[in-house]
Amino acid sequence: METRKYEITYIIRPDIEESAKSELVDRFDKVLTDNGADVAESKDWSTRRFAYPIEKYTEGTYHVVTLTTNTDEALNEFDRLAKFNDDILRHMIVKLDA
């Protein structure tokens, strides 16, 4: 199977402590690598105001992960765990052109 490049953007709630945010990011990066993905870059983008409230929050910290993988296993596991995590308000997975 061919290797594809993806970008995952997720929004972390703004009132989380810096140490807890670092642990959250590390944990989700590890979920990706443990399931066969190669994480090229994982960085905070910025804290931005929302156009409308999300779960009573009016802003959040955007985090962007760029990765390559040849299976959907890592993406499916990230998606599954992000849906249950209260610290991640929203997430989006986009396939990038090669």
N, C-alpha and C positions, 0 to 999 in steps of 0.2 A: 504494500500500500504506500502511496506517496505521502511525503511530509507536507503538512499544511501549516500556514501561519495564522495565528489568531490574536485578537486583542480582547481582554476582559476589562471592563470598567465597572467598578462597584463603588457605592456610596456608603461611607461609614458614618454612623450617627455622630453629631458634633460634640456631645457631652462625655465622650469616652476619654479615659485618662490616656496619656501618651504611651505609658508602658503597656497598657491593655491593647491599645491600637497596634503597637509593634508586634505583640504576641499574636493578635488576630491575623495580621498580614503574613507573618512567618508561618502560621498554621495553614493558611490557605495556599501559600506558595508551596509548602510541603505536600499538601494534598495533590497539587498538580504534578510535582516531580515524582512522587511515589506512584502515580498512576501512568507514568511513561511520557510526560511532557518535559520539554526543555524550556525553562523560563529564561528568556533573553534579558528582560528588564522588568522590574517591579518598583514603581515609584508613586509617591503622592503627587497628584496634579495640583489641587488647591482646594480651599474651602469656599464654597459658593452658595449664594442664596437660591432657593427654589422658586419657581414660578407659582407654585401652590404648595401647601403643607403636605408633607409625607409623614404619616404616623405622628402628627402634632409637632414635627420639626420643620423649621423654615430654612435651614441650611444644613449642609453636610460636607464631609471631606471626600473628595473624589480620589480614587486610587486606580492606577492603570497598570495592567500586566500584559506584556507581550510575550508570546510563547510559540513554540512549534511542537507539533505532535503528528503522529501518523495513525492514531486511533482516537475515537471519541470518548474513550473511557475516562480520561482526566477531566474533560469538559463536563461529562455527565455527573461525575462525582462532585465537582465544584458546584455545579448548578443545584444538585440535591442538597448539599450541606449549606449553601448560601440561603436557600429558602427557609431553613430552620433557624438560622442564626439571627438573633434580635439586634445585633450590632450592625448588620448590613441591611440598609434600608431598601436598596435596589441594586440589581446587577444586570449586565448585558454582555453577551458574548458575540463577537463579530469576526467573521472569517475575512482575512486580508488577502488582497491579490498578491500572487507570487512574484 
